Amino acid sequence: MKLDTVLHELNVSLSKNQKSRIYKAFRDRGLTNVWLKKDYLTGSDNLLVPAYNMPSVFIHPCDGREIPLYTIVDNLEDARKEKKGISITLNYSFMHDSIKDVVAKNVRKLIA
C-alpha cells in the first residue's frame, strides 16, 4: 500500500545550524531531528514538514476502540500551550516527486 505524502506548514524560529542540517537532509534525501526550545515554537521561519497522509484515528484490531493519531501540527500546538520544547523529525527519504519542488523552494528560502 502506497501512502500519499502531505506537507505540514509550521512557523517557528530556526538557528543557522538547524537550517544547515535541514538543507543537508533534504539534499541527501535523508532525515534529521530538530529540537525546538519553547522560545522557538513561533517565528518567521516557514518550515514544511513532509509526512504520510494518515487517518485521524486508528481502529484497534482486537477490541475496535478508536485511538487518535496526532500530526506534527497537533504536537506543536500542544507544546506551545504547555510552553515546552519539541523534537521534529524531518524525513525527506519518502517524499514524492510531486512535492519535491515545493519543499526545495522552501528549503532554499530557509538558507537564503
DRENTORKOL-3810 file (N, C-alpha, C; in nm, 4 decimals):
REM DRENTORKOL-3810
@n.u->0.0846; n.v->-0.1179; n.w->0.0000; ca.u->0.0000; ca.v->0.0000; ca.w->0.0000; c.u->0.0890; c.v->0.1240; c.w->0.0000
@n.u->0.0689; n.v->0.2120; n.w->-0.0953; ca.u->0.1481; ca.v->0.3332; ca.w->-0.1060; c.u->0.0699; c.v->0.4497; c.w->-0.0444
@n.u->0.1314; n.v->0.5175; n.w->0.0515; ca.u->0.0657; ca.v->0.6289; ca.w->0.1186; c.u->0.1038; c.v->0.7604; c.w->0.0524
@n.u->0.0094; n.v->0.8520; n.w->0.0480; ca.u->0.0364; ca.v->0.9854; ca.w->-0.0046; c.u->0.1182; c.v->1.0648; c.w->0.0956
@n.u->0.1988; n.v->1.1536; n.w->0.0438; ca.u->0.2768; ca.v->1.2431; ca.w->0.1281; c.u->0.2062; c.v->1.3773; c.w->0.1350
@n.u->0.1980; n.v->1.4317; n.w->0.2551; ca.u->0.1408; ca.v->1.5646; ca.w->0.2752; c.u->0.2475; c.v->1.6527; c.w->0.3386
@n.u->0.2266; n.v->1.7823; n.w->0.3294; ca.u->0.3184; ca.v->1.8781; ca.w->0.3918; c.u->0.2462; c.v->1.9525; c.w->0.5027
@n.u->0.3085; n.v->1.9549; n.w->0.6193; ca.u->0.2559; ca.v->2.0332; ca.w->0.7310; c.u->0.3390; c.v->2.1603; c.w->0.7405
@n.u->0.2728; n.v->2.2724; n.w->0.7440; ca.u->0.3407; ca.v->2.4016; ca.w->0.7477; c.u->0.3506; c.v->2.4508; c.w->0.8915
@n.u->0.4748; n.v->2.4775; n.w->0.9353; ca.u->0.4994; ca.v->2.5265; ca.w->1.0702; c.u->0.5728; c.v->2.6595; c.w->1.0626
@n.u->0.5326; n.v->2.7540; n.w->1.1443; ca.u->0.6041; ca.v->2.8812; ca.w->1.1568; c.u->0.6761; c.v->2.8811; c.w->1.2906
@n.u->0.8081; n.v->2.8663; n.w->1.2832; ca.u->0.8926; ca.v->2.8514; ca.w->1.4007; c.u->1.0170; c.v->2.9391; c.w->1.3836
@n.u->1.1044; n.v->2.9367; n.w->1.4828; ca.u->1.2344; ca.v->3.0034; ca.w->1.4727; c.u->1.3425; c.v->2.8960; c.w->1.4664
@n.u->1.4297; n.v->2.9072; n.w->1.3674; ca.u->1.5364; ca.v->2.8093; ca.w->1.3491; c.u->1.6721; c.v->2.8772; c.w->1.3555
@n.u->1.7707; n.v->2.8096; n.w->1.4129; ca.u->1.9080; ca.v->2.8606; ca.w->1.4148; c.u->1.9731; c.v->2.8334; c.w->1.2796
@n.u->2.0868; n.v->2.8971; n.w->1.2542; ca.u->2.1603; ca.v->2.8724; ca.w->1.1298; c.u->2.2024; c.v->2.7258; c.w->1.1207
@n.u->2.2440; n.v->2.6685; n.w->1.2320; ca.u->2.2847; ca.v->2.5281; ca.w->1.2348; c.u->2.1668; c.v->2.4369; c.w->1.1990
@n.u->2.0496; n.v->2.4649; n.w->1.2540; ca.u->1.9319; ca.v->2.3833; ca.w->1.2223; c.u->1.8969; c.v->2.3954; c.w->1.0741
@n.u->1.9035; n.v->2.5169; n.w->1.0210; ca.u->1.8740; ca.v->2.5377; ca.w->0.8793; c.u->1.9729; c.v->2.4613; c.w->0.7921
@n.u->2.0996; n.v->2.4613; n.w->0.8318; ca.u->2.2022; ca.v->2.3897; ca.w->0.7574; c.u->2.1760; c.v->2.2388; c.w->0.7595
@n.u->2.1376; n.v->2.1861; n.w->0.8753; ca.u->2.1075; ca.v->2.0430; ca.w->0.8863; c.u->1.9848; c.v->2.0059; c.w->0.8038
@n.u->1.8855; n.v->2.0942; n.w->0.8007; ca.u->1.7658; ca.v->2.0698; ca.w->0.7199; c.u->1.8031; c.v->2.0659; c.w->0.5722
@n.u->1.8861; n.v->2.1627; n.w->0.5291; ca.u->1.9303; ca.v->2.1655; ca.w->0.3896; c.u->2.0035; c.v->2.0369; c.w->0.3529
@n.u->2.0965; n.v->1.9937; n.w->0.4400; ca.u->2.1750; ca.v->1.8731; ca.w->0.4126; c.u->2.0844; c.v->1.7505; c.w->0.4048
@n.u->1.9874; n.v->1.7393; n.w->0.4960; ca.u->1.8956; ca.v->1.6252; ca.w->0.4946; c.u->1.8119; c.v->1.6245; c.w->0.3667
@n.u->1.7664; n.v->1.7425; n.w->0.3237; ca.u->1.6876; ca.v->1.7498; ca.w->0.2006; c.u->1.7733; c.v->1.7122; c.w->0.0800
@n.u->1.8924; n.v->1.7696; n.w->0.0724; ca.u->1.9828; ca.v->1.7423; ca.w->-0.0402; c.u->2.0136; c.v->1.5937; c.w->-0.0524
@n.u->2.0356; n.v->1.5279; n.w->0.0610; ca.u->2.0724; ca.v->1.3866; ca.w->0.0628; c.u->1.9511; c.v->1.2934; c.w->0.0676
@n.u->1.8321; n.v->1.3514; n.w->0.0633; ca.u->1.7069; ca.v->1.2745; ca.w->0.0780; c.u->1.7147; c.v->1.1862; c.w->0.2028
@n.u->1.7592; n.v->1.2462; n.w->0.3119; ca.u->1.7734; ca.v->1.1744; ca.w->0.4380; c.u->1.6802; c.v->1.2293; c.w->0.5430
@n.u->1.7228; n.v->1.2184; n.w->0.6685; ca.u->1.6407; ca.v->1.2716; ca.w->0.7761; c.u->1.7260; c.v->1.3425; c.w->0.8786
@n.u->1.6609; n.v->1.4289; n.w->0.9541; ca.u->1.7258; ca.v->1.4988; ca.w->1.0633; c.u->1.6219; c.v->1.5287; c.w->1.1697
@n.u->1.6679; n.v->1.5394; n.w->1.2925; ca.u->1.5819; ca.v->1.5803; ca.w->1.4035; c.u->1.6162; c.v->1.7231; c.w->1.4404
@n.u->1.5139; n.v->1.8028; n.w->1.4611; ca.u->1.5319; ca.v->1.9420; ca.w->1.5003; c.u->1.4658; c.v->1.9609; c.w->1.6354
@n.u->1.5442; n.v->2.0042; n.w->1.7335; ca.u->1.4906; ca.v->2.0306; ca.w->1.8662; c.u->1.4577; c.v->2.1796; c.w->1.8743
@n.u->1.3325; n.v->2.2102; n.w->1.9085; ca.u->1.2903; ca.v->2.3486; ca.w->1.9250; c.u->1.2602; c.v->2.3743; c.w->2.0721
@n.u->1.3376; n.v->2.4652; n.w->2.1326; ca.u->1.3091; ca.v->2.5052; ca.w->2.2697; c.u->1.1785; c.v->2.5827; c.w->2.2710
@n.u->1.1205; n.v->2.5982; n.w->2.3883; ca.u->0.9892; ca.v->2.6623; ca.w->2.3985; c.u->0.9865; c.v->2.8024; c.w->2.3382
@n.u->1.0985; n.v->2.8747; n.w->2.3410; ca.u->1.1034; ca.v->3.0100; ca.w->2.2855; c.u->1.1103; c.v->3.0112; c.w->2.1326
@n.u->1.1303; n.v->2.8958; n.w->2.0721; ca.u->1.1450; ca.v->2.8863; ca.w->1.9264; c.u->1.0230; c.v->2.8226; c.w->1.8582
@n.u->0.9156; n.v->2.8050; n.w->1.9328; ca.u->0.7962; ca.v->2.7392; ca.w->1.8786; c.u->0.7129; c.v->2.8307; c.w->1.7896
@n.u->0.7459; n.v->2.9575; n.w->1.7881; ca.u->0.6811; ca.v->3.0519; ca.w->1.6965; c.u->0.7923; c.v->3.1312; c.w->1.6294
@n.u->0.7620; n.v->3.1896; n.w->1.5160; ca.u->0.8627; ca.v->3.2689; ca.w->1.4476; c.u->0.8305; c.v->3.2852; c.w->1.3011
@n.u->0.9254; n.v->3.3426; n.w->1.2301; ca.u->0.9031; ca.v->3.3757; ca.w->1.0894; c.u->0.9640; c.v->3.2738; c.w->0.9926
@n.u->1.0277; n.v->3.1685; n.w->1.0444; ca.u->1.0810; ca.v->3.0647; ca.w->0.9569; c.u->0.9683; c.v->2.9681; c.w->0.9225
@n.u->0.9359; n.v->2.9616; n.w->0.7951; ca.u->0.8295; ca.v->2.8745; ca.w->0.7476; c.u->0.8906; c.v->2.7401; c.w->0.7123
@n.u->0.8501; n.v->2.6366; n.w->0.7831; ca.u->0.9073; ca.v->2.5034; ca.w->0.7658; c.u->0.7990; c.v->2.4089; c.w->0.7146
@n.u->0.8265; n.v->2.3406; n.w->0.6046; ca.u->0.7349; ca.v->2.2408; ca.w->0.5513; c.u->0.7838; c.v->2.1029; c.w->0.5941
@n.u->0.7007; n.v->2.0332; n.w->0.6686; ca.u->0.7372; ca.v->1.9022; ca.w->0.7215; c.u->0.6620; c.v->1.7939; c.w->0.6441
@n.u->0.7337; n.v->1.7113; n.w->0.5659; ca.u->0.6658; ca.v->1.6036; ca.w->0.4940; c.u->0.6234; c.v->1.4923; c.w->0.5892
@n.u->0.5063; n.v->1.4372; n.w->0.5640; ca.u->0.4550; ca.v->1.3273; ca.w->0.6457; c.u->0.3613; c.v->1.2432; c.w->0.5601
@n.u->0.3388; n.v->1.1215; n.w->0.6038; ca.u->0.2395; ca.v->1.0387; ca.w->0.5365; c.u->0.1010; c.v->1.0911; c.w->0.5697
@n.u->0.0110; n.v->1.0843; n.w->0.4743; ca.u->-0.1277; ca.v->1.1220; ca.w->0.4962; c.u->-0.1962; c.v->1.0066; c.w->0.5682
@n.u->-0.2213; n.v->1.0253; n.w->0.6963; ca.u->-0.2777; ca.v->0.9194; ca.w->0.7795; c.u->-0.4187; c.v->0.9573; c.w->0.8236
@n.u->-0.5005; n.v->0.8566; n.w->0.8547; ca.u->-0.6327; ca.v->0.8888; ca.w->0.9100; c.u->-0.6178; c.v->0.9512; c.w->1.0484
@n.u->-0.7218; n.v->1.0194; n.w->1.0943; ca.u->-0.7135; ca.v->1.0867; ca.w->1.2248; c.u->-0.7307; c.v->0.9900; c.w->1.3413
@n.u->-0.7822; n.v->0.8707; n.w->1.3139; ca.u->-0.7952; ca.v->0.7697; ca.w->1.4189; c.u->-0.7514; c.v->0.6339; c.w->1.3661
@n.u->-0.7056; n.v->0.5514; n.w->1.4582; ca.u->-0.6676; ca.v->0.4143; ca.w->1.4286; c.u->-0.7676; c.v->0.3244; c.w->1.5005
@n.u->-0.8256; n.v->0.2303; n.w->1.4304; ca.u->-0.9187; ca.v->0.1349; ca.w->1.4919; c.u->-0.8390; c.v->0.0132; c.w->1.5366
@n.u->-0.8365; n.v->-0.0090; n.w->1.6682; ca.u->-0.7605; ca.v->-0.1210; ca.w->1.7235; c.u->-0.8195; c.v->-0.2522; c.w->1.6717
@n.u->-0.7354; n.v->-0.3410; n.w->1.6154; ca.u->-0.7885; ca.v->-0.4643; ca.w->1.5546; c.u->-0.8478; c.v->-0.5642; c.w->1.6542
@n.u->-0.8059; n.v->-0.5587; n.w->1.7795; ca.u->-0.8557; ca.v->-0.6563; ca.w->1.8769; c.u->-0.9892; c.v->-0.6164; c.w->1.9390
@n.u->-0.9980; n.v->-0.4906; n.w->1.9822; ca.u->-1.1200; ca.v->-0.4517; ca.w->2.0539; c.u->-1.2008; c.v->-0.3426; c.w->1.9844
@n.u->-1.1543; n.v->-0.2946; n.w->1.8695; ca.u->-1.2318; ca.v->-0.1975; ca.w->1.7925; c.u->-1.2334; c.v->-0.0556; c.w->1.8472
@n.u->-1.1548; n.v->-0.0300; n.w->1.9533; ca.u->-1.1557; ca.v->0.1066; ca.w->2.0074; c.u->-1.0798; c.v->0.2013; c.w->1.9153
@n.u->-1.1207; n.v->0.3268; n.w->1.9185; ca.u->-1.0574; ca.v->0.4290; ca.w->1.8352; c.u->-0.9433; c.v->0.4940; c.w->1.9120
@n.u->-0.8270; n.v->0.4962; n.w->1.8488; ca.u->-0.7085; ca.v->0.5588; ca.w->1.9087; c.u->-0.6731; c.v->0.6782; c.w->1.8211
@n.u->-0.6760; n.v->0.7993; n.w->1.8791; ca.u->-0.6457; ca.v->0.9174; ca.w->1.7964; c.u->-0.4997; c.v->0.9195; c.w->1.7528
@n.u->-0.4768; n.v->0.9618; n.w->1.6292; ca.u->-0.3420; ca.v->0.9799; ca.w->1.5761; c.u->-0.3178; c.v->1.1298; c.w->1.5622
@n.u->-0.2063; n.v->1.1760; n.w->1.6108; ca.u->-0.1778; ca.v->1.3186; ca.w->1.6121; c.u->-0.0760; c.v->1.3547; c.w->1.5051
@n.u->-0.0939; n.v->1.4698; n.w->1.4439; ca.u->0.0012; ca.v->1.5204; ca.w->1.3453; c.u->0.1052; c.v->1.6059; c.w->1.4154
@n.u->0.2079; n.v->1.6426; n.w->1.3435; ca.u->0.3099; ca.v->1.7320; ca.w->1.3982; c.u->0.2490; c.v->1.8669; c.w->1.4346
@n.u->0.1478; n.v->1.9090; n.w->1.3604; ca.u->0.0803; ca.v->2.0353; ca.w->1.3913; c.u->0.0124; c.v->2.0258; c.w->1.5275
@n.u->-0.0549; n.v->1.9144; n.w->1.5537; ca.u->-0.1188; ca.v->1.8928; ca.w->1.6844; c.u->-0.0142; c.v->1.8940; c.w->1.7959
@n.u->0.0957; n.v->1.8239; n.w->1.7737; ca.u->0.2020; ca.v->1.8172; ca.w->1.8753; c.u->0.2642; c.v->1.9541; c.w->1.9008
@n.u->0.2825; n.v->2.0341; n.w->1.7951; ca.u->0.3384; ca.v->2.1681; ca.w->1.8108; c.u->0.2429; c.v->2.2563; c.w->1.8901
@n.u->0.1148; n.v->2.2501; n.w->1.8588; ca.u->0.0162; ca.v->2.3298; ca.w->1.9329; c.u->0.0145; c.v->2.2914; c.w->2.0802
@n.u->0.0235; n.v->2.1622; n.w->2.1094; ca.u->0.0293; ca.v->2.1176; ca.w->2.2492; c.u->0.1546; c.v->2.1722; c.w->2.3182
@n.u->0.2684; n.v->2.1669; n.w->2.2502; ca.u->0.3930; ca.v->2.2180; ca.w->2.3077; c.u->0.3825; c.v->2.3684; c.w->2.3339
@n.u->0.3195; n.v->2.4412; n.w->2.2422; ca.u->0.3015; ca.v->2.5847; ca.w->2.2624; c.u->0.2147; c.v->2.6120; c.w->2.3845
@n.u->0.1058; n.v->2.5372; n.w->2.3988; ca.u->0.0153; ca.v->2.5560; ca.w->2.5133; c.u->0.0851; c.v->2.5241; c.w->2.6441
@n.u->0.1627; n.v->2.4163; n.w->2.6437; ca.u->0.2295; ca.v->2.3715; ca.w->2.7648; c.u->0.3640; c.v->2.4419; c.w->2.7881
@n.u->0.4022; n.v->2.5267; n.w->2.6920; ca.u->0.5289; ca.v->2.6013; ca.w->2.6998; c.u->0.6485; c.v->2.5083; c.w->2.7241
@n.u->0.6591; n.v->2.4063; n.w->2.6362; ca.u->0.7733; ca.v->2.3151; ca.w->2.6449; c.u->0.8271; c.v->2.2896; c.w->2.5049
@n.u->0.9493; n.v->2.2425; n.w->2.4975; ca.u->1.0134; ca.v->2.2178; ca.w->2.3695; c.u->0.9574; c.v->2.0955; c.w->2.2992
@n.u->0.9991; n.v->2.0807; n.w->2.1739; ca.u->0.9511; ca.v->1.9684; ca.w->2.0937; c.u->1.0605; c.v->1.9268; c.w->1.9959
@n.u->1.0656; n.v->1.7979; n.w->1.9664; ca.u->1.1568; ca.v->1.7454; ca.w->1.8661; c.u->1.0768; c.v->1.7177; c.w->1.7394
@n.u->1.1269; n.v->1.7660; n.w->1.6270; ca.u->1.0603; ca.v->1.7457; ca.w->1.4991; c.u->1.1533; c.v->1.6638; c.w->1.4099
@n.u->1.1017; n.v->1.5542; n.w->1.3578; ca.u->1.1785; ca.v->1.4718; ca.w->1.2653; c.u->1.1397; c.v->1.5084; c.w->1.1235
@n.u->1.2384; n.v->1.5465; n.w->1.0455; ca.u->1.2177; ca.v->1.5774; ca.w->0.9036; c.u->1.2762; c.v->1.4623; c.w->0.8237
@n.u->1.1880; n.v->1.3864; n.w->0.7593; ca.u->1.2302; ca.v->1.2701; ca.w->0.6828; c.u->1.2011; c.v->1.2961; c.w->0.5355
@n.u->1.3051; n.v->1.3248; n.w->0.4608; ca.u->1.2905; ca.v->1.3542; ca.w->0.3187; c.u->1.3094; c.v->1.2308; c.w->0.2307
@n.u->1.3308; n.v->1.1145; n.w->0.2909; ca.u->1.3596; ca.v->0.9940; ca.w->0.2126; c.u->1.2368; c.v->0.9394; c.w->0.1397
@n.u->1.1186; n.v->0.9615; n.w->0.1908; ca.u->0.9990; ca.v->0.9054; ca.w->0.1289; c.u->0.9182; c.v->1.0093; c.w->0.0515
@n.u->0.9705; n.v->1.1267; n.w->0.0373; ca.u->0.8978; ca.v->1.2372; ca.w->-0.0248; c.u->0.8735; c.v->1.2103; c.w->-0.1737
@n.u->0.7486; n.v->1.2244; n.w->-0.2153; ca.u->0.7127; ca.v->1.2048; ca.w->-0.3555; c.u->0.7652; c.v->1.3196; c.w->-0.4410
@n.u->0.7958; n.v->1.2899; n.w->-0.5653; ca.u->0.8444; ca.v->1.3922; ca.w->-0.6579; c.u->0.7443; c.v->1.5049; c.w->-0.6780
@n.u->0.6156; n.v->1.4759; n.w->-0.6582; ca.u->0.5121; ca.v->1.5774; ca.w->-0.6789; c.u->0.5245; c.v->1.6948; c.w->-0.5823
@n.u->0.5861; n.v->1.6736; n.w->-0.4658; ca.u->0.6017; ca.v->1.7845; ca.w->-0.3698; c.u->0.7471; c.v->1.8268; c.w->-0.3535
@n.u->0.8374; n.v->1.7593; n.w->-0.4235; ca.u->0.9807; ca.v->1.7880; ca.w->-0.4089; c.u->1.0127; c.v->1.9337; c.w->-0.4437
@n.u->0.9549; n.v->1.9863; n.w->-0.5511; ca.u->0.9842; ca.v->2.1241; ca.w->-0.5921; c.u->0.9372; c.v->2.2259; c.w->-0.4886
@n.u->0.8224; n.v->2.2002; n.w->-0.4284; ca.u->0.7692; ca.v->2.2911; ca.w->-0.3262; c.u->0.8618; c.v->2.2928; c.w->-0.2049
@n.u->0.9054; n.v->2.1753; n.w->-0.1624; ca.u->0.9950; ca.v->2.1653; ca.w->-0.0473; c.u->1.1314; c.v->2.2251; c.w->-0.0813
@n.u->1.1804; n.v->2.2040; n.w->-0.2010; ca.u->1.3093; ca.v->2.2617; ca.w->-0.2436; c.u->1.3043; c.v->2.4137; c.w->-0.2342
@n.u->1.1962; n.v->2.4721; n.w->-0.2808; ca.u->1.1809; ca.v->2.6177; ca.w->-0.2743; c.u->1.1793; c.v->2.6650; c.w->-0.1289
@n.u->1.1113; n.v->2.5891; n.w->-0.0429; ca.u->1.1039; ca.v->2.6227; ca.w->0.0988; c.u->1.2402; c.v->2.6148; c.w->0.1653
@n.u->1.3172; n.v->2.5094; n.w->0.1359; ca.u->1.4493; ca.v->2.4920; ca.w->0.1952; c.u->1.5450; c.v->2.6003; c.w->0.1453
@n.u->1.5378; n.v->2.6345; n.w->0.0170; ca.u->1.6231; ca.v->2.7429; ca.w->-0.0353; c.u->1.5931; c.v->2.8740; c.w->0.0350
@n.u->1.4667; n.v->2.8992; n.w->0.0626; ca.u->1.4277; ca.v->3.0228; ca.w->0.1313; c.u->1.4819; c.v->3.0232; c.w->0.2743
@n.u->1.4843; n.v->2.9065; n.w->0.3396; ca.u->1.5369; ca.v->2.8973; ca.w->0.4768; c.u->1.6852; c.v->2.9309; c.w->0.4838
@n.u->1.7616; n.v->2.8859; n.w->0.3853; ca.u->1.9078; ca.v->2.9054; ca.w->0.3936; c.u->1.9542; c.v->3.0337; c.w->0.3276
@n.u->1.8619; n.v->3.1078; n.w->0.2653; ca.u->1.8997; ca.v->3.2330; ca.w->0.1974; c.u->1.9399; c.v->3.3393; c.w->0.2973
END
